[in-house]
Amino acid sequence: MLKRKLGRELLGFLLALAMVVGLMPGMGLTARAEEAENAPTLAAGSDSSGTGWNWTASTKTLTLSGVTWNSTLVIPSDSTIILTEGTTNTITGSGTETNGFLVGLYAEGNLTINGSGILNVYSNANLTEVVGSKTRGIYVAGKLKINGGTIQARSGNSSSDGAFHDGTGSVGVYVKNSCEQSGGSLTAISGTCVRMSVGFLSGFIWRS
């Protein structure tokens, strides 16, 4: 009887200890998913860094090594993005317009993409329709050069019904000037729109 009683007490103690450990921060059995952060503001004359990213202002180089951002990334003209090997990076626009567009990644001029990692870009959360808005997964106001990486850009649905030259519609990747690709892969996916819906648009030449 004594052995049985001691066994029950030991079992009760171990169960209580397990409950206490489970309540301690970082000690639970189920890991809590890391929350997405906002994209940083990249200053032309100031270096900065954070979890999974580093910005070198002197060379205008943004190195990504595993970020999840839930707001539009605006990157200065003549910048380079390096996608670190073995990492997946996701940028989702916040749903507020940047220069008249719902966009995930907005390059103010020329943009070069290097590396061998993955970059997923979405114009806005869930790619839902925002009445009257024009959507772009990636918008490059200059030239786009892709040397590596696996890139996917998706734009959301759009109800914008203006004239074609107003840039209305849904475009996965929009490049104002030319696009050059020497490596990597690019997948551009558009949403639905009453006026224009294309995957890739460069100047006045587009491929759906």
FITI-405922 format. One record per residue (C-alpha): residue number from 1; chain; x, y, z. Coordinates in Angstrom, 3 decimals, m for minus. Each point is the difference from the previous one (the first is absolute). Layout:
BEGIN
<atom><i>NUM</i><ch>A</ch><u>X</u><v>Y</v><w>Z</w></atom>
...
This chain:
BEGIN
<atom><i>1</i><ch>A</ch><u>0.000</u><v>0.000</v><w>0.000</w></atom>
<atom><i>2</i><ch>A</ch><u>2.815</u><v>2.392</v><w>0.872</w></atom>
<atom><i>3</i><ch>A</ch><u>1.720</u><v>m0.580</v><w>m3.352</w></atom>
<atom><i>4</i><ch>A</ch><u>m3.288</u><v>0.594</v><w>m1.872</w></atom>
<atom><i>5</i><ch>A</ch><u>m0.639</u><v>3.246</v><w>1.917</w></atom>
<atom><i>6</i><ch>A</ch><u>3.524</u><v>1.259</v><w>m0.658</w></atom>
<atom><i>7</i><ch>A</ch><u>m0.428</u><v>m0.843</v><w>m3.682</w></atom>
<atom><i>8</i><ch>A</ch><u>m3.222</u><v>2.004</v><w>m0.231</w></atom>
<atom><i>9</i><ch>A</ch><u>1.632</u><v>2.985</v><w>1.744</w></atom>
<atom><i>10</i><ch>A</ch><u>3.009</u><v>m0.123</v><w>m2.331</w></atom>
<atom><i>11</i><ch>A</ch><u>m2.263</u><v>m0.144</v><w>m3.051</w></atom>
<atom><i>12</i><ch>A</ch><u>m1.994</u><v>2.995</v><w>1.269</w></atom>
<atom><i>13</i><ch>A</ch><u>3.189</u><v>1.968</v><w>0.598</w></atom>
<atom><i>14</i><ch>A</ch><u>1.294</u><v>m0.736</v><w>m3.514</w></atom>
<atom><i>15</i><ch>A</ch><u>m3.304</u><v>1.061</v><w>m1.588</w></atom>
<atom><i>16</i><ch>A</ch><u>m0.016</u><v>3.265</v><w>1.970</w></atom>
<atom><i>17</i><ch>A</ch><u>3.604</u><v>0.664</v><w>m1.019</w></atom>
<atom><i>18</i><ch>A</ch><u>m0.836</u><v>m0.572</v><w>m3.668</w></atom>
<atom><i>19</i><ch>A</ch><u>m2.867</u><v>2.503</v><w>0.205</w></atom>
<atom><i>20</i><ch>A</ch><u>2.248</u><v>2.647</v><w>1.565</w></atom>
<atom><i>21</i><ch>A</ch><u>2.702</u><v>m0.488</v><w>m2.641</w></atom>
<atom><i>22</i><ch>A</ch><u>m2.610</u><v>0.235</v><w>m2.759</w></atom>
<atom><i>23</i><ch>A</ch><u>m1.112</u><v>3.404</v><w>1.284</w></atom>
<atom><i>24</i><ch>A</ch><u>3.515</u><v>1.451</v><w>0.056</w></atom>
<atom><i>25</i><ch>A</ch><u>0.912</u><v>2.322</v><w>m2.926</w></atom>
<atom><i>26</i><ch>A</ch><u>1.761</u><v>m1.855</v><w>m2.802</w></atom>
<atom><i>27</i><ch>A</ch><u>m0.483</u><v>m3.398</v><w>1.717</w></atom>
<atom><i>28</i><ch>A</ch><u>m3.354</u><v>m1.070</v><w>m1.444</w></atom>
<atom><i>29</i><ch>A</ch><u>m0.289</u><v>m2.970</v><w>m2.312</w></atom>
<atom><i>30</i><ch>A</ch><u>m1.532</u><v>2.087</v><w>m2.778</w></atom>
<atom><i>31</i><ch>A</ch><u>2.201</u><v>2.727</v><w>m1.460</w></atom>
<atom><i>32</i><ch>A</ch><u>m1.757</u><v>3.301</v><w>m0.664</w></atom>
<atom><i>33</i><ch>A</ch><u>0.329</u><v>1.174</v><w>m3.596</w></atom>
<atom><i>34</i><ch>A</ch><u>2.153</u><v>3.068</v><w>m0.457</w></atom>
<atom><i>35</i><ch>A</ch><u>m2.092</u><v>3.041</v><w>m0.836</w></atom>
<atom><i>36</i><ch>A</ch><u>0.614</u><v>1.934</v><w>m3.196</w></atom>
<atom><i>37</i><ch>A</ch><u>1.688</u><v>3.379</v><w>0.252</w></atom>
<atom><i>38</i><ch>A</ch><u>m0.312</u><v>3.174</v><w>m2.019</w></atom>
<atom><i>39</i><ch>A</ch><u>2.514</u><v>0.604</v><w>m2.773</w></atom>
<atom><i>40</i><ch>A</ch><u>2.760</u><v>2.413</v><w>1.046</w></atom>
<atom><i>41</i><ch>A</ch><u>0.531</u><v>3.504</v><w>m1.344</w></atom>
<atom><i>42</i><ch>A</ch><u>3.239</u><v>m0.072</v><w>m1.976</w></atom>
<atom><i>43</i><ch>A</ch><u>1.931</u><v>3.280</v><w>0.177</w></atom>
<atom><i>44</i><ch>A</ch><u>2.433</u><v>0.766</v><w>m2.818</w></atom>
<atom><i>45</i><ch>A</ch><u>2.734</u><v>1.203</v><w>2.383</w></atom>
<atom><i>46</i><ch>A</ch><u>m0.385</u><v>m2.245</v><w>3.037</w></atom>
<atom><i>47</i><ch>A</ch><u>0.759</u><v>m3.685</v><w>0.602</w></atom>
<atom><i>48</i><ch>A</ch><u>m2.617</u><v>m2.035</v><w>1.858</w></atom>
<atom><i>49</i><ch>A</ch><u>m0.838</u><v>m3.591</v><w>0.811</w></atom>
<atom><i>50</i><ch>A</ch><u>m2.503</u><v>m2.238</v><w>1.745</w></atom>
<atom><i>51</i><ch>A</ch><u>m1.047</u><v>m3.616</v><w>0.305</w></atom>
<atom><i>52</i><ch>A</ch><u>0.654</u><v>m1.620</v><w>m3.363</w></atom>
<atom><i>53</i><ch>A</ch><u>1.140</u><v>3.113</v><w>m1.860</w></atom>
<atom><i>54</i><ch>A</ch><u>2.886</u><v>2.439</v><w>m0.417</w></atom>
<atom><i>55</i><ch>A</ch><u>0.140</u><v>3.304</v><w>m1.902</w></atom>
<atom><i>56</i><ch>A</ch><u>3.369</u><v>1.405</v><w>m1.144</w></atom>
<atom><i>57</i><ch>A</ch><u>m0.622</u><v>3.604</v><w>m1.005</w></atom>
<atom><i>58</i><ch>A</ch><u>3.326</u><v>0.613</v><w>m1.767</w></atom>
<atom><i>59</i><ch>A</ch><u>m0.760</u><v>m2.670</v><w>m2.600</w></atom>
<atom><i>60</i><ch>A</ch><u>m3.802</u><v>0.128</v><w>0.314</w></atom>
<atom><i>61</i><ch>A</ch><u>m0.050</u><v>m3.729</v><w>0.682</w></atom>
<atom><i>62</i><ch>A</ch><u>m2.795</u><v>m1.755</v><w>1.910</w></atom>
<atom><i>63</i><ch>A</ch><u>0.855</u><v>m3.549</v><w>1.073</w></atom>
<atom><i>64</i><ch>A</ch><u>m2.983</u><v>m2.182</v><w>0.912</w></atom>
<atom><i>65</i><ch>A</ch><u>0.470</u><v>m3.202</v><w>1.998</w></atom>
<atom><i>66</i><ch>A</ch><u>m3.499</u><v>m0.997</v><w>1.079</w></atom>
<atom><i>67</i><ch>A</ch><u>m2.413</u><v>2.891</v><w>0.544</w></atom>
<atom><i>68</i><ch>A</ch><u>m3.782</u><v>0.188</v><w>0.200</w></atom>
<atom><i>69</i><ch>A</ch><u>m1.223</u><v>3.564</v><w>m0.459</w></atom>
<atom><i>70</i><ch>A</ch><u>m3.616</u><v>1.150</v><w>m0.040</w></atom>
<atom><i>71</i><ch>A</ch><u>0.420</u><v>3.451</v><w>m1.513</w></atom>
<atom><i>72</i><ch>A</ch><u>1.268</u><v>1.382</v><w>m3.293</w></atom>
<atom><i>73</i><ch>A</ch><u>3.771</u><v>0.073</v><w>m0.457</w></atom>
<atom><i>74</i><ch>A</ch><u>1.192</u><v>3.180</v><w>m1.723</w></atom>
<atom><i>75</i><ch>A</ch><u>3.576</u><v>m0.286</v><w>m1.238</w></atom>
<atom><i>76</i><ch>A</ch><u>2.104</u><v>2.888</v><w>m1.384</w></atom>
<atom><i>77</i><ch>A</ch><u>1.004</u><v>0.252</v><w>m3.654</w></atom>
<atom><i>78</i><ch>A</ch><u>3.077</u><v>m1.964</v><w>m1.152</w></atom>
<atom><i>79</i><ch>A</ch><u>m0.280</u><v>m2.471</v><w>2.871</w></atom>
<atom><i>80</i><ch>A</ch><u>0.846</u><v>m3.699</v><w>0.133</w></atom>
<atom><i>81</i><ch>A</ch><u>m1.888</u><v>m2.715</v><w>1.876</w></atom>
<atom><i>82</i><ch>A</ch><u>1.990</u><v>m3.122</v><w>0.939</w></atom>
<atom><i>83</i><ch>A</ch><u>m2.040</u><v>m3.117</v><w>0.781</w></atom>
<atom><i>84</i><ch>A</ch><u>2.035</u><v>m2.180</v><w>2.358</w></atom>
<atom><i>85</i><ch>A</ch><u>0.248</u><v>m3.656</v><w>m0.980</w></atom>
<atom><i>86</i><ch>A</ch><u>m2.419</u><v>m2.314</v><w>1.779</w></atom>
<atom><i>87</i><ch>A</ch><u>m2.314</u><v>2.763</v><w>1.270</w></atom>
<atom><i>88</i><ch>A</ch><u>m3.580</u><v>0.953</v><w>m0.816</w></atom>
<atom><i>89</i><ch>A</ch><u>m0.980</u><v>3.669</v><w>0.149</w></atom>
<atom><i>90</i><ch>A</ch><u>m3.577</u><v>1.260</v><w>m0.149</w></atom>
<atom><i>91</i><ch>A</ch><u>m1.231</u><v>3.561</v><w>m0.482</w></atom>
<atom><i>92</i><ch>A</ch><u>m3.714</u><v>0.812</v><w>0.175</w></atom>
<atom><i>93</i><ch>A</ch><u>m1.237</u><v>3.534</v><w>m0.668</w></atom>
<atom><i>94</i><ch>A</ch><u>m1.914</u><v>1.663</v><w>2.806</w></atom>
<atom><i>95</i><ch>A</ch><u>m3.035</u><v>0.861</v><w>m2.139</w></atom>
<atom><i>96</i><ch>A</ch><u>0.704</u><v>3.739</v><w>m0.099</w></atom>
<atom><i>97</i><ch>A</ch><u>1.053</u><v>1.588</v><w>m3.280</w></atom>
<atom><i>98</i><ch>A</ch><u>3.594</u><v>0.894</v><w>m0.888</w></atom>
<atom><i>99</i><ch>A</ch><u>0.120</u><v>2.593</v><w>m2.776</w></atom>
<atom><i>100</i><ch>A</ch><u>m3.509</u><v>m0.979</v><w>m1.042</w></atom>
<atom><i>101</i><ch>A</ch><u>0.441</u><v>m3.785</v><w>0.097</w></atom>
<atom><i>102</i><ch>A</ch><u>m0.563</u><v>m2.889</v><w>2.368</w></atom>
<atom><i>103</i><ch>A</ch><u>3.442</u><v>m1.586</v><w>m0.231</w></atom>
<atom><i>104</i><ch>A</ch><u>2.210</u><v>m2.417</v><w>1.923</w></atom>
<atom><i>105</i><ch>A</ch><u>3.426</u><v>1.148</v><w>m1.223</w></atom>
<atom><i>106</i><ch>A</ch><u>0.476</u><v>3.501</v><w>m1.439</w></atom>
<atom><i>107</i><ch>A</ch><u>3.368</u><v>0.880</v><w>m1.584</w></atom>
<atom><i>108</i><ch>A</ch><u>0.422</u><v>3.737</v><w>m0.513</w></atom>
<atom><i>109</i><ch>A</ch><u>2.317</u><v>m0.588</v><w>m2.983</w></atom>
<atom><i>110</i><ch>A</ch><u>2.293</u><v>m2.747</v><w>m1.278</w></atom>
<atom><i>111</i><ch>A</ch><u>0.038</u><v>m3.262</v><w>1.975</w></atom>
<atom><i>112</i><ch>A</ch><u>2.333</u><v>m3.021</v><w>m0.140</w></atom>
<atom><i>113</i><ch>A</ch><u>m0.775</u><v>m3.342</v><w>1.662</w></atom>
<atom><i>114</i><ch>A</ch><u>2.826</u><v>m2.461</v><w>0.781</w></atom>
<atom><i>115</i><ch>A</ch><u>0.392</u><v>m3.167</v><w>2.047</w></atom>
<atom><i>116</i><ch>A</ch><u>m1.625</u><v>m3.412</v><w>0.117</w></atom>
<atom><i>117</i><ch>A</ch><u>m2.703</u><v>0.343</v><w>2.663</w></atom>
<atom><i>118</i><ch>A</ch><u>m3.771</u><v>0.332</v><w>m0.391</w></atom>
<atom><i>119</i><ch>A</ch><u>m1.962</u><v>3.257</v><w>m0.147</w></atom>
<atom><i>120</i><ch>A</ch><u>m3.807</u><v>0.037</v><w>0.134</w></atom>
<atom><i>121</i><ch>A</ch><u>m1.700</u><v>3.362</v><w>m0.463</w></atom>
<atom><i>122</i><ch>A</ch><u>m3.741</u><v>0.744</v><w>0.314</w></atom>
<atom><i>123</i><ch>A</ch><u>m1.727</u><v>3.292</v><w>m0.705</w></atom>
<atom><i>124</i><ch>A</ch><u>m2.214</u><v>m0.230</v><w>3.087</w></atom>
<atom><i>125</i><ch>A</ch><u>m1.244</u><v>m2.460</v><w>2.586</w></atom>
<atom><i>126</i><ch>A</ch><u>m2.095</u><v>m2.864</v><w>m1.424</w></atom>
<atom><i>127</i><ch>A</ch><u>0.175</u><v>1.751</v><w>m3.404</w></atom>
<atom><i>128</i><ch>A</ch><u>m3.487</u><v>1.356</v><w>0.641</w></atom>
<atom><i>129</i><ch>A</ch><u>m1.612</u><v>2.728</v><w>m2.064</w></atom>
<atom><i>130</i><ch>A</ch><u>0.244</u><v>3.587</v><w>1.154</w></atom>
<atom><i>131</i><ch>A</ch><u>m2.532</u><v>2.074</v><w>m1.905</w></atom>
<atom><i>132</i><ch>A</ch><u>1.587</u><v>2.404</v><w>m2.473</w></atom>
<atom><i>133</i><ch>A</ch><u>3.568</u><v>m1.094</v><w>0.675</w></atom>
<atom><i>134</i><ch>A</ch><u>2.674</u><v>m1.054</v><w>m2.503</w></atom>
<atom><i>135</i><ch>A</ch><u>2.056</u><v>m2.968</v><w>1.202</w></atom>
<atom><i>136</i><ch>A</ch><u>3.587</u><v>m1.073</v><w>m0.669</w></atom>
<atom><i>137</i><ch>A</ch><u>1.971</u><v>m2.799</v><w>1.642</w></atom>
<atom><i>138</i><ch>A</ch><u>3.303</u><v>1.639</v><w>m0.956</w></atom>
<atom><i>139</i><ch>A</ch><u>0.264</u><v>3.509</v><w>m1.470</w></atom>
<atom><i>140</i><ch>A</ch><u>3.348</u><v>1.134</v><w>m1.446</w></atom>
<atom><i>141</i><ch>A</ch><u>0.141</u><v>3.644</v><w>m1.057</w></atom>
<atom><i>142</i><ch>A</ch><u>3.201</u><v>m0.584</v><w>m2.021</w></atom>
<atom><i>143</i><ch>A</ch><u>1.745</u><v>m3.114</v><w>m1.321</w></atom>
<atom><i>144</i><ch>A</ch><u>m0.180</u><v>m3.468</v><w>1.565</w></atom>
<atom><i>145</i><ch>A</ch><u>2.960</u><v>m2.388</v><w>m0.163</w></atom>
<atom><i>146</i><ch>A</ch><u>m0.320</u><v>m3.543</v><w>1.349</w></atom>
<atom><i>147</i><ch>A</ch><u>3.218</u><v>m1.992</v><w>0.444</w></atom>
<atom><i>148</i><ch>A</ch><u>m1.302</u><v>m2.680</v><w>2.359</w></atom>
<atom><i>149</i><ch>A</ch><u>m2.588</u><v>m1.068</v><w>2.537</w></atom>
<atom><i>150</i><ch>A</ch><u>m3.464</u><v>m1.526</v><w>m0.200</w></atom>
<atom><i>151</i><ch>A</ch><u>m2.445</u><v>2.880</v><w>m0.164</w></atom>
<atom><i>152</i><ch>A</ch><u>m3.789</u><v>m0.109</v><w>0.025</w></atom>
<atom><i>153</i><ch>A</ch><u>m2.110</u><v>3.155</v><w>m0.094</w></atom>
<atom><i>154</i><ch>A</ch><u>m3.793</u><v>0.112</v><w>0.221</w></atom>
<atom><i>155</i><ch>A</ch><u>m2.341</u><v>2.940</v><w>m0.330</w></atom>
<atom><i>156</i><ch>A</ch><u>m3.489</u><v>0.162</v><w>1.441</w></atom>
<atom><i>157</i><ch>A</ch><u>m3.378</u><v>0.516</v><w>m1.585</w></atom>
<atom><i>158</i><ch>A</ch><u>m0.836</u><v>3.499</v><w>m1.216</w></atom>
<atom><i>159</i><ch>A</ch><u>m3.221</u><v>1.812</v><w>m0.841</w></atom>
<atom><i>160</i><ch>A</ch><u>1.828</u><v>2.978</v><w>m1.510</w></atom>
<atom><i>161</i><ch>A</ch><u>m1.533</u><v>0.860</v><w>m3.388</w></atom>
<atom><i>162</i><ch>A</ch><u>1.959</u><v>2.990</v><w>m1.270</w></atom>
<atom><i>163</i><ch>A</ch><u>1.835</u><v>0.412</v><w>m3.280</w></atom>
<atom><i>164</i><ch>A</ch><u>2.864</u><v>m2.359</v><w>m0.851</w></atom>
<atom><i>165</i><ch>A</ch><u>2.626</u><v>2.738</v><w>0.142</w></atom>
<atom><i>166</i><ch>A</ch><u>m1.029</u><v>0.777</v><w>3.585</w></atom>
<atom><i>167</i><ch>A</ch><u>1.535</u><v>m3.321</v><w>1.036</w></atom>
<atom><i>168</i><ch>A</ch><u>m3.273</u><v>m1.490</v><w>1.138</w></atom>
<atom><i>169</i><ch>A</ch><u>m0.460</u><v>m3.693</v><w>0.636</w></atom>
<atom><i>170</i><ch>A</ch><u>1.790</u><v>m2.938</v><w>1.599</w></atom>
<atom><i>171</i><ch>A</ch><u>3.630</u><v>m0.777</v><w>m0.943</w></atom>
<atom><i>172</i><ch>A</ch><u>2.247</u><v>m2.568</v><w>1.686</w></atom>
<atom><i>173</i><ch>A</ch><u>3.249</u><v>1.774</v><w>m0.928</w></atom>
<atom><i>174</i><ch>A</ch><u>0.149</u><v>3.464</v><w>m1.569</w></atom>
<atom><i>175</i><ch>A</ch><u>3.310</u><v>1.372</v><w>m1.344</w></atom>
<atom><i>176</i><ch>A</ch><u>m0.120</u><v>3.533</v><w>m1.365</w></atom>
<atom><i>177</i><ch>A</ch><u>3.086</u><v>m0.441</v><w>m2.172</w></atom>
<atom><i>178</i><ch>A</ch><u>1.770</u><v>m3.215</v><w>m1.049</w></atom>
<atom><i>179</i><ch>A</ch><u>0.414</u><v>m3.375</v><w>1.695</w></atom>
<atom><i>180</i><ch>A</ch><u>3.126</u><v>m2.170</v><w>m0.295</w></atom>
<atom><i>181</i><ch>A</ch><u>0.290</u><v>m3.526</v><w>1.404</w></atom>
<atom><i>182</i><ch>A</ch><u>3.235</u><v>m1.991</v><w>0.023</w></atom>
<atom><i>183</i><ch>A</ch><u>m0.885</u><v>m2.520</v><w>2.693</w></atom>
<atom><i>184</i><ch>A</ch><u>m2.562</u><v>m1.088</v><w>2.577</w></atom>
<atom><i>185</i><ch>A</ch><u>m3.715</u><v>m0.212</v><w>m0.690</w></atom>
<atom><i>186</i><ch>A</ch><u>m2.874</u><v>2.475</v><w>0.025</w></atom>
<atom><i>187</i><ch>A</ch><u>m3.679</u><v>m0.878</v><w>0.291</w></atom>
<atom><i>188</i><ch>A</ch><u>m2.457</u><v>2.875</v><w>m0.349</w></atom>
<atom><i>189</i><ch>A</ch><u>m3.680</u><v>m0.569</v><w>0.762</w></atom>
<atom><i>190</i><ch>A</ch><u>m2.818</u><v>2.524</v><w>m0.321</w></atom>
<atom><i>191</i><ch>A</ch><u>m3.418</u><v>0.183</v><w>1.596</w></atom>
<atom><i>192</i><ch>A</ch><u>m3.298</u><v>0.854</v><w>m1.651</w></atom>
<atom><i>193</i><ch>A</ch><u>m0.924</u><v>3.419</v><w>m1.354</w></atom>
<atom><i>194</i><ch>A</ch><u>m2.674</u><v>1.483</v><w>m2.240</w></atom>
<atom><i>195</i><ch>A</ch><u>2.625</u><v>1.935</v><w>m2.020</w></atom>
<atom><i>196</i><ch>A</ch><u>3.404</u><v>m1.741</v><w>m0.062</w></atom>
<atom><i>197</i><ch>A</ch><u>1.402</u><v>m3.127</v><w>1.611</w></atom>
<atom><i>198</i><ch>A</ch><u>3.482</u><v>m1.166</v><w>m1.046</w></atom>
<atom><i>199</i><ch>A</ch><u>2.805</u><v>m1.908</v><w>1.648</w></atom>
<atom><i>200</i><ch>A</ch><u>2.984</u><v>2.017</v><w>m1.248</w></atom>
<atom><i>201</i><ch>A</ch><u>m0.021</u><v>3.506</v><w>m1.490</w></atom>
<atom><i>202</i><ch>A</ch><u>3.079</u><v>1.897</v><w>m1.173</w></atom>
<atom><i>203</i><ch>A</ch><u>m0.608</u><v>3.363</v><w>m1.598</w></atom>
<atom><i>204</i><ch>A</ch><u>m2.538</u><v>m0.657</v><w>m2.737</w></atom>
<atom><i>205</i><ch>A</ch><u>0.847</u><v>m3.685</v><w>m0.465</w></atom>
<atom><i>206</i><ch>A</ch><u>m1.620</u><v>m2.583</v><w>2.249</w></atom>
<atom><i>207</i><ch>A</ch><u>m0.295</u><v>m3.771</v><w>0.421</w></atom>
<atom><i>208</i><ch>A</ch><u>m2.895</u><v>m1.629</v><w>1.835</w></atom>
